């Protein structure tokens, strides 16, 4: 409910702070005193269009701030909205603070719990907290999107609808997987062709991780075959003595070995040197034979070199396309094969999903059909109750109807022999229709009436749907247009009854209506410092008698007695109601 309202520099209000309680609150005062300005201020607080003309003359900005206590039934929805929009909750979970600032230039700012936010988000928060009925917006009952929700709450069908919503959510997930498999079949076919080509290309090349290094080494030998042969020949000739006029290393070491062998016979200490010389002589001889064979194996082969170049180019191309190394190329081939296998099995998976979808559509149809039957029954009861309420509010000729429409769909859920379009709320599209006057056709609720007549229609709807409607605070402006004192008392009684479920604020000119209020505020206009200002005071019992007497149009003793009688009659009606409910 609205706990505190602060208004600064708005129209003829300079600085005003009001604290509100729960229950039925009446706001009265002379015409032009500023009663409707309070409602306008609340409208702006809830996100109505801002206008620089609203700012009090001589000031730069107007500020309207409201502190709301949030009942538990609304906290979940409100917190979900705040979280979705990245807004912080207030210090306590059952409180929210709205603030609207309007500059004389016409620019405005909206804050939720002190954080600036888009006006769309700000309005969504306000719509959860307050409904203003009369010449203003924020009338949730006029929004067709709310009608199905209200009917389900009225009929106690919320649990059934949540069960249906869970089934539809499962279907949505299932359908998303099916759509993923069916999305652009041509693109999927192209993907299969591409994967097949890539896998085949790598498979045909059959690269090995160590192959490239081996090929590069062999290519180096072939490219430098002539130079290698020259160097090996030179070394081999030096060892074996095949160069003219040059003693060979092999012969020289043999001579060294013979000389040291003779020395060892003379001096035994040289025996080790003789053995070393013999070993070196043998190794040089073996090295010479090895180089001879190596030289014989060296051959420049242009065809083999071309083959090596081609093979290295194949490996290089694979690396450029599928990774920087041969290992990465092989890993790519494995991944491509896994994806191809998954696509190849998609047809089988698709058949499974379609079978599951068919089964789920029948379950959804069964649940939606049962829910629709209950809604039809509830719609009849609701119609009877609202027509009765309208008659009590002097709209005896008004007619009301809950229209329930369904739409055929070839891919819808199965409801009996029909296939119907569905959402998480079921197969029904629900909208409230009515005719306020004889001879008038049934039309959508939002197009039926305006002003006080619309407010009475809203009051009838709110009275019947009071437990179904979760909006904490209801504000009625101009609800007393076109009605007299006797009807005013009836309207007052209904407003007071409505306050059992909601905080109800009413701007009224009727004493009989205001007499049923739990709290009474009087709005007055004064001149201060050469300027007009609005003041609001909370009335005690004596002040209420004086105010109601003024509203009756007289300042006589009999008028005060009539005012007192109005309060006493209202008090007895309230007590009688409480005793009846006890």
Secondary structure, DSSP 8 states (H G I E B T S, - for coil): -EEEEEEEEETTEEEEEEE--SSEEEEEE-TTSSHHHHHHHHHHHTT----GGGB-TT-SEEEEEEEEE--HHHHHHHHHHHHHTT----SSTTEEEEEEEEETTS-EEEEETTEE--HHHHHHHHHHHEEEESSSS--GGG-HHHHHHHHHHHHT-HHHHHHHHHHHHHHHHHHHHHHHHHTTHHHHHHHHHHHHHHHHHHHHH---TTHHHHHHHHHHHHHTHHHHHHHHHHHHHHHHT-STT---HHHHHHHHHHHHHHHHHH-GGGHHHHHHHHHHHHHHHHHHHHHHHHHHH----HHHHHHHHHHHHHHHHHHHHH-SSHHHHHHHHHHHHHHHHHHHTHHHHHHHHHHHHHHHHHHHHHHHHHHHHHHHHHHHHHHHHHHHHHHHTT-TT-EEEEEEE--EEEEEEEETTEEE--BTTBS-EEEEEEESSTT---EEGGGT--HHHHHHHHHHHHHHTTTT---SEEEEESTTTT--HHHHHHHHHHHHHHTTTSEEEEE-S-HHHHTT-SEEEEEEEEEETTEEEEEEEE--HHHHHHHHHHHTT--SHHHHHHHHHHHHHHHHHHHHHHHHH-
